[in-house]
Structures are given as structure tokens and as C-alpha cells.
Amino acid sequence: MFQISMKMLMAGAVLSSALVQQAQAEPAACPATIPIGLTTPLTGNLALLGTQARNGAEFAVDEINAAGGIAGKKIALTTEDTGASSTDALNAMNRIIDGKPLVIMGSMISPHVFAQTEAVNKSETPFVVGATNAKVTSQGSKWLFRTHVHDGQLADLIPEYLVKTLAKTKPGIMAVADDYGLGASKGIQAALGELKVSPVAITSYAPSDKDMSAQLLEIKDKGADSLILFGRPSDITLVLKQMGDLGIKMPVIGNTSIVAQTTLNNLSAAEADGGYAIGGMIPQTSTDPKIIDWAKRVQDKYKVPADNFTVSYYDSVLLLKSIIEKVGCDKAAIRDGLAATKDWKGMLISYQADAKGDLAHTLGIYRNKGKTPELAGNIKEKGF
């Protein structure tokens, strides 16, 4: 009787263990097509940036689907245009949420993401963004993750490189007057203060402005020996052209819009030459044949050169694929998978989630040689 009972207990334990293992091994079932939403500006003055996010995400989805999808299930990417306003961005997000996506990707436009976060939180959907305002991941959202470097990192590293490496101590600051630019300007001023350096002029311009000559002349007249510049490719192009027109010659350093191919395409070699940037990784500086081929295929398809945001959103989709393959189509499990990301190798950098939900901690240092950006080296955020 004792032997029978022991056998029954052992059999029960084996069965219980098998059931636990099965429950752990079987991810949540996915629908016939896996729905992913994307909101990004495709019209208006931010469209140049927004299309880079769309291009990266769409290119990754097309590659995955062509290779058989995720466990045989194709991805269905739905994209909504946010335009240039936060109100339109929220409306676009509400349309995406109505479609009940498994994951939502938001754009790199920080005011749009701030406007959308509460709605996404209520929907309890993983939210992956490239928005660069440092405070984006300080909203207390357990659903929001960022796969691009942010201006808090740049605000620390650009002044340090300018002062310690380039030996410039009288910079002027010029930034686009939105959450992205003004947040960066504030952080840069604080970092300069820690280096015992005071900017000789602090200026800004509206995203729609076409003439920045007054700001540039103010910076020149106050004796600046360098310019820290934060903006989008279209307005960075205008600033650099107007510097040439005004005969203002000084080192310029800022975010990667300075070395973005879309900026360089609209500048002469003289206008672009010597510009420095620290920021997300761009494929044009790579010597890896696979990355060169990838960048060529992206440009052939979209007629727009891939930039750091294209890379970030491409990597984001592939990261999501790797997580869904492990945990299935359960939103909370995908969120937990994003939060547990460690040393996941993307195209140009590895990603690791911190406590806030930031995954990108490696930045590039670039310098334009004529119209060709060159990678001077990589630099990591402190602690990574």
C-alpha cells in the first residue's frame, strides 16, 4: 500500500512538473496576423524625420514577413500620420489604439509622445519610442520604452567634448524652440556650468522659422568661439547655409542632424565641412559590407538615406520579434521582455534596459569631412 502511494505521489509530481514546464514553455498564442501600430509625422514640417521612423519599421516588417513572419505569423503594420501638432498626434494614437495592436511604436517627436502616453497607459500596450527628450522615460509609465539615445545623454557629453577635447570655452547655444531643443539647451547649460564655462549667448528659433540670421549675428557679436546647435535636418541645413552667407566661421557641434545624410545632401562641401555631432548611430560611417548593403537597399526603396532613427526603428522591430518568439503575443509578457533586455545586439549597438525603460546607451562621435561624415569613435553613457 505504501509502495502504491509512493508511486502515485511520484507520478503526480512528475505530471505536475510537466504541466508547469509546459505552461512555462508555451507562449501566448498569436493571432493570424500580428498587429503593430506606428504613429509618426508623415506630413508637415516634421515629415522628414517621421518618414525615417516609418522607413525603418516598415523595412524590418517587410524583411520579417518575407522570411516567414514570427512563428509563421505575418506582422500587420498600421501607420497613422501625426502631422506636426500634439493634438493630431493624440488623435492618431486613439485611432491606432482602436485597432487593438499588440505593440505600439511612437515617433521621435517628444511633444507627441508626451501627449500620447496617458492614452497608451490606459490601453496597457507596450509603447516603444525614439523620442529624445530626456523626460520621456521619467513619466512613471511601465509600458513605455525608448530605443534611441536622448538629449540628456547628449547634454552631458557634448559640452565635455567641446571643452575638454576641442578646447572651446566661449560657446553660443542655438536650439529649436520645442520640448526637444529647449530641453537639450537647458541640460547643456547645466553641463557647461559644471565645467565652469558660461555660454556667451543662448538663442532659439521656432520650428517653422526660415531666417536665423539674427540669432547667428548675436552669437558672433558676443564673441563666441563655437556654436552648440540642436535642431532637425531641415532647419540645421538653413542654419549652416546662413552661417556661410554671413561669413561666420566657428566650430559647430550638436546632435546628429548635423551629419545626417538628408542634411548633407542639401549643403555644399564648404558649408558642411568640420561640423561635429554626438548622437545615435548612423549607417553611413560603417565599413561593414552587410550594413553598407542594408543602407543601400533602404535608399533604393525609399529614395531617402537611412539615418540614426531609421536604424533605431529597424532594430526596435527586430527586438520585438525576438521577444514575441519567446513569450508569444501577451502584452504584459512583451513589456516584461523589453524591461529585461540585456546585451541584445542590434545593427550598430547593443541594447540594455535600465530602470526607466531606456535601452540605448552607446553614442557615436562624428565629424564631417566635406560632405562625408566620419566616425571618430563611440562613447558610452556613464554606468554602461
Secondary structure, 3 states (H helix, E strand, C coil): CHHHHHHHHHHHHHHHHHHHHHHHHCCECCCCEEEEEEEECCCCCCHHHHHHHHHHHHHHHHHHHHCCCECCEEEEEEEEECCCCHHHHHHHHHHHHHCCCCEEECCCCHHHHHHHHHHHHHHCCCEEECCCCHHHHHCCCCCEEECCCCHHHHHHHHHHHHHHHCCCCCEEEEEECCHHHHHHHHHHHHHHHHCCCCCCEEEEECCCCCCCHHHHHHHHHCCCCEEEEECCHHHHHHHHHHHHHHCCCCCEEECHHHCCHHHHCCCCHHHHCCCEEEECCCHHHCCCHHHHHHHHHHHHHHCCCCCHHHHHHHHHHHHHHHHHHHHECCHHHHHHHHHCCCCEECCCCEECCCCCCECCCEEEEEEEECCEEEEEEEEECCCC
